[in-house]
Amino acid sequence: MKMSDEQKLHECIEKYRGKWEIKTDWGYIKV
């Protein structure tokens, strides 16, 4: 189950790579 969820998350990250920006203490990071 956990493996499946991680795979889904990885697919989402690959699909939206470069379109999301995550705010961190070091500034904004594109994913």
N, CA, C, O and CB atoms as a CASP TS submission, in Angstrom:
PFRMAT TS
TARGET T0000
AUTHOR 0000-0000-0000
METHOD Language model
MODEL 1
PARENT N/A
ATOM      1  N   MET     1       0.849  -1.204   0.000  1.00  0.00           N
ATOM      2  CA  MET     1       0.000   0.000   0.000  1.00  0.00           C
ATOM      3  C   MET     1       0.881   1.251   0.000  1.00  0.00           C
ATOM      4  O   MET     1       0.690   2.160  -0.807  1.00  0.00           O
ATOM      5  CB  MET     1      -0.959   0.008   1.237  1.00  0.00           C
ATOM      6  N   LYS     2       1.844   1.278   0.915  1.00  0.00           N
ATOM      7  CA  LYS     2       2.729   2.440   0.978  1.00  0.00           C
ATOM      8  C   LYS     2       3.513   2.591  -0.329  1.00  0.00           C
ATOM      9  O   LYS     2       3.705   3.704  -0.820  1.00  0.00           O
ATOM     10  CB  LYS     2       3.699   2.317   2.174  1.00  0.00           C
ATOM     11  N   MET     3       3.957   1.480  -0.878  1.00  0.00           N
ATOM     12  CA  MET     3       4.715   1.524  -2.118  1.00  0.00           C
ATOM     13  C   MET     3       3.847   2.113  -3.232  1.00  0.00           C
ATOM     14  O   MET     3       4.307   2.929  -4.031  1.00  0.00           O
ATOM     15  CB  MET     3       5.219   0.110  -2.503  1.00  0.00           C
ATOM     16  N   SER     4       2.589   1.686  -3.267  1.00  0.00           N
ATOM     17  CA  SER     4       1.680   2.195  -4.295  1.00  0.00           C
ATOM     18  C   SER     4       1.488   3.700  -4.148  1.00  0.00           C
ATOM     19  O   SER     4       1.522   4.438  -5.133  1.00  0.00           O
ATOM     20  CB  SER     4       0.323   1.477  -4.217  1.00  0.00           C
ATOM     21  N   ASP     5       1.284   4.149  -2.906  1.00  0.00           N
ATOM     22  CA  ASP     5       1.095   5.578  -2.670  1.00  0.00           C
ATOM     23  C   ASP     5       2.326   6.362  -3.092  1.00  0.00           C
ATOM     24  O   ASP     5       2.210   7.442  -3.672  1.00  0.00           O
ATOM     25  CB  ASP     5       0.782   5.842  -1.197  1.00  0.00           C
ATOM     26  N   GLU     6       3.501   5.825  -2.803  1.00  0.00           N
ATOM     27  CA  GLU     6       4.737   6.528  -3.173  1.00  0.00           C
ATOM     28  C   GLU     6       4.866   6.595  -4.683  1.00  0.00           C
ATOM     29  O   GLU     6       5.326   7.598  -5.229  1.00  0.00           O
ATOM     30  CB  GLU     6       5.974   5.832  -2.562  1.00  0.00           C
ATOM     31  N   GLN     7       4.458   5.519  -5.363  1.00  0.00           N
ATOM     32  CA  GLN     7       4.527   5.533  -6.822  1.00  0.00           C
ATOM     33  C   GLN     7       3.577   6.570  -7.391  1.00  0.00           C
ATOM     34  O   GLN     7       3.916   7.270  -8.345  1.00  0.00           O
ATOM     35  CB  GLN     7       4.203   4.150  -7.393  1.00  0.00           C
ATOM     36  N   LYS     8       2.376   6.674  -6.805  1.00  0.00           N
ATOM     37  CA  LYS     8       1.409   7.670  -7.274  1.00  0.00           C
ATOM     38  C   LYS     8       1.959   9.068  -7.057  1.00  0.00           C
ATOM     39  O   LYS     8       1.849   9.929  -7.929  1.00  0.00           O
ATOM     40  CB  LYS     8       0.055   7.507  -6.551  1.00  0.00           C
ATOM     41  N   LEU     9       2.551   9.291  -5.889  1.00  0.00           N
ATOM     42  CA  LEU     9       3.118  10.602  -5.587  1.00  0.00           C
ATOM     43  C   LEU     9       4.232  10.927  -6.572  1.00  0.00           C
ATOM     44  O   LEU     9       4.320  12.051  -7.068  1.00  0.00           O
ATOM     45  CB  LEU     9       3.647  10.649  -4.140  1.00  0.00           C
ATOM     46  N   HIS    10       5.083   9.941  -6.855  1.00  0.00           N
ATOM     47  CA  HIS    10       6.181  10.151  -7.796  1.00  0.00           C
ATOM     48  C   HIS    10       5.632  10.513  -9.174  1.00  0.00           C
ATOM     49  O   HIS    10       6.173  11.385  -9.855  1.00  0.00           O
ATOM     50  CB  HIS    10       7.070   8.891  -7.884  1.00  0.00           C
ATOM     51  N   GLU    11       4.554   9.838  -9.580  1.00  0.00           N
ATOM     52  CA  GLU    11       3.965  10.137 -10.885  1.00  0.00           C
ATOM     53  C   GLU    11       3.421  11.558 -10.914  1.00  0.00           C
ATOM     54  O   GLU    11       3.554  12.262 -11.915  1.00  0.00           O
ATOM     55  CB  GLU    11       2.850   9.136 -11.218  1.00  0.00           C
ATOM     56  N   CYS    12       2.805  11.977  -9.808  1.00  0.00           N
ATOM     57  CA  CYS    12       2.281  13.345  -9.731  1.00  0.00           C
ATOM     58  C   CYS    12       3.413  14.346  -9.837  1.00  0.00           C
ATOM     59  O   CYS    12       3.301  15.350 -10.540  1.00  0.00           O
ATOM     60  CB  CYS    12       1.501  13.562  -8.422  1.00  0.00           C
ATOM     61  N   ILE    13       4.512  14.068  -9.130  1.00  0.00           N
ATOM     62  CA  ILE    13       5.659  14.978  -9.159  1.00  0.00           C
ATOM     63  C   ILE    13       6.221  15.057 -10.576  1.00  0.00           C
ATOM     64  O   ILE    13       6.553  16.141 -11.056  1.00  0.00           O
ATOM     65  CB  ILE    13       6.758  14.516  -8.164  1.00  0.00           C
ATOM     66  N   GLU    14       6.328  13.915 -11.241  1.00  0.00           N
ATOM     67  CA  GLU    14       6.850  13.917 -12.609  1.00  0.00           C
ATOM     68  C   GLU    14       5.906  14.685 -13.531  1.00  0.00           C
ATOM     69  O   GLU    14       6.352  15.423 -14.410  1.00  0.00           O
ATOM     70  CB  GLU    14       7.045  12.470 -13.122  1.00  0.00           C
ATOM     71  N   LYS    15       4.596  14.507 -13.325  1.00  0.00           N
ATOM     72  CA  LYS    15       3.602  15.125 -14.199  1.00  0.00           C
ATOM     73  C   LYS    15       3.625  16.635 -14.072  1.00  0.00           C
ATOM     74  O   LYS    15       3.492  17.355 -15.061  1.00  0.00           O
ATOM     75  CB  LYS    15       2.210  14.597 -13.882  1.00  0.00           C
ATOM     76  N   TYR    16       3.793  17.108 -12.852  1.00  0.00           N
ATOM     77  CA  TYR    16       3.689  18.555 -12.623  1.00  0.00           C
ATOM     78  C   TYR    16       5.046  19.210 -12.366  1.00  0.00           C
ATOM     79  O   TYR    16       5.114  20.346 -11.897  1.00  0.00           O
ATOM     80  CB  TYR    16       2.767  18.827 -11.447  1.00  0.00           C
ATOM     81  N   ARG    17       6.132  18.484 -12.678  1.00  0.00           N
ATOM     82  CA  ARG    17       7.470  19.032 -12.451  1.00  0.00           C
ATOM     83  C   ARG    17       7.621  20.362 -13.176  1.00  0.00           C
ATOM     84  O   ARG    17       7.288  20.490 -14.354  1.00  0.00           O
ATOM     85  CB  ARG    17       8.556  18.039 -12.919  1.00  0.00           C
ATOM     86  N   GLY    18       8.135  21.353 -12.442  1.00  0.00           N
ATOM     87  CA  GLY    18       8.365  22.658 -13.049  1.00  0.00           C
ATOM     88  C   GLY    18       7.161  23.578 -12.975  1.00  0.00           C
ATOM     89  O   GLY    18       7.257  24.762 -13.298  1.00  0.00           O
ATOM     90  N   LYS    19       6.020  23.034 -12.548  1.00  0.00           N
ATOM     91  CA  LYS    19       4.814  23.865 -12.483  1.00  0.00           C
ATOM     92  C   LYS    19       4.496  24.267 -11.046  1.00  0.00           C
ATOM     93  O   LYS    19       3.741  25.210 -10.809  1.00  0.00           O
ATOM     94  CB  LYS    19       3.619  23.122 -13.095  1.00  0.00           C
ATOM     95  N   TRP    20       5.079  23.545 -10.089  1.00  0.00           N
ATOM     96  CA  TRP    20       4.812  23.845  -8.687  1.00  0.00           C
ATOM     97  C   TRP    20       6.000  24.536  -8.053  1.00  0.00           C
ATOM     98  O   TRP    20       7.146  24.286  -8.424  1.00  0.00           O
ATOM     99  CB  TRP    20       4.471  22.573  -7.917  1.00  0.00           C
ATOM    100  N   GLU    21       5.725  25.404  -7.098  1.00  0.00           N
ATOM    101  CA  GLU    21       6.795  26.021  -6.325  1.00  0.00           C
ATOM    102  C   GLU    21       6.480  25.809  -4.854  1.00  0.00           C
ATOM    103  O   GLU    21       5.387  26.131  -4.388  1.00  0.00           O
ATOM    104  CB  GLU    21       6.949  27.547  -6.663  1.00  0.00           C
ATOM    105  N   ILE    22       7.434  25.271  -4.137  1.00  0.00           N
ATOM    106  CA  ILE    22       7.246  25.020  -2.716  1.00  0.00           C
ATOM    107  C   ILE    22       8.009  26.068  -1.922  1.00  0.00           C
ATOM    108  O   ILE    22       9.203  26.275  -2.138  1.00  0.00           O
ATOM    109  CB  ILE    22       7.712  23.593  -2.334  1.00  0.00           C
ATOM    110  N   LYS    23       7.312  26.732  -1.001  1.00  0.00           N
ATOM    111  CA  LYS    23       7.960  27.755  -0.192  1.00  0.00           C
ATOM    112  C   LYS    23       8.724  27.084   0.950  1.00  0.00           C
ATOM    113  O   LYS    23       8.156  26.295   1.705  1.00  0.00           O
ATOM    114  CB  LYS    23       6.917  28.769   0.360  1.00  0.00           C
ATOM    115  N   THR    24       9.991  27.398   1.070  1.00  0.00           N
ATOM    116  CA  THR    24      10.821  26.842   2.134  1.00  0.00           C
ATOM    117  C   THR    24      11.547  27.976   2.837  1.00  0.00           C
ATOM    118  O   THR    24      11.440  29.139   2.446  1.00  0.00           O
ATOM    119  CB  THR    24      11.830  25.803   1.574  1.00  0.00           C
ATOM    120  N   ASP    25      12.286  27.623   3.878  1.00  0.00           N
ATOM    121  CA  ASP    25      13.063  28.628   4.609  1.00  0.00           C
ATOM    122  C   ASP    25      14.149  29.229   3.723  1.00  0.00           C
ATOM    123  O   ASP    25      14.679  30.302   4.013  1.00  0.00           O
ATOM    124  CB  ASP    25      13.691  28.011   5.867  1.00  0.00           C
ATOM    125  N   TRP    26      14.476  28.519   2.632  1.00  0.00           N
ATOM    126  CA  TRP    26      15.552  28.993   1.757  1.00  0.00           C
ATOM    127  C   TRP    26      14.988  29.699   0.524  1.00  0.00           C
ATOM    128  O   TRP    26      15.734  30.102  -0.368  1.00  0.00           O
ATOM    129  CB  TRP    26      16.450  27.820   1.328  1.00  0.00           C
ATOM    130  N   GLY    27      13.659  29.844   0.486  1.00  0.00           N
ATOM    131  CA  GLY    27      13.056  30.494  -0.677  1.00  0.00           C
ATOM    132  C   GLY    27      12.132  29.526  -1.400  1.00  0.00           C
ATOM    133  O   GLY    27      11.711  28.514  -0.839  1.00  0.00           O
ATOM    134  N   TYR    28      11.825  29.845  -2.636  1.00  0.00           N
ATOM    135  CA  TYR    28      10.920  29.001  -3.408  1.00  0.00           C
ATOM    136  C   TYR    28      11.698  27.980  -4.222  1.00  0.00           C
ATOM    137  O   TYR    28      12.688  28.305  -4.877  1.00  0.00           O
ATOM    138  CB  TYR    28      10.044  29.853  -4.327  1.00  0.00           C
ATOM    139  N   ILE    29      11.231  26.742  -4.168  1.00  0.00           N
ATOM    140  CA  ILE    29      11.891  25.673  -4.919  1.00  0.00           C
ATOM    141  C   ILE    29      10.895  25.117  -5.922  1.00  0.00           C
ATOM    142  O   ILE    29       9.770  24.773  -5.561  1.00  0.00           O
ATOM    143  CB  ILE    29      12.421  24.544  -3.970  1.00  0.00           C
ATOM    144  N   LYS    30      11.303  25.031  -7.172  1.00  0.00           N
ATOM    145  CA  LYS    30      10.441  24.434  -8.192  1.00  0.00           C
ATOM    146  C   LYS    30      10.576  22.925  -8.137  1.00  0.00           C
ATOM    147  O   LYS    30      11.672  22.391  -7.963  1.00  0.00           O
ATOM    148  CB  LYS    30      10.793  24.963  -9.607  1.00  0.00           C
ATOM    149  N   VAL    31       9.448  22.244  -8.287  1.00  0.00           N
ATOM    150  CA  VAL    31       9.463  20.778  -8.246  1.00  0.00           C
ATOM    151  C   VAL    31       8.944  20.219  -9.558  1.00  0.00           C
ATOM    152  O   VAL    31       8.876  19.002  -9.727  1.00  0.00           O
ATOM    153  CB  VAL    31       8.619  20.249  -7.066  1.00  0.00           C
TER
END
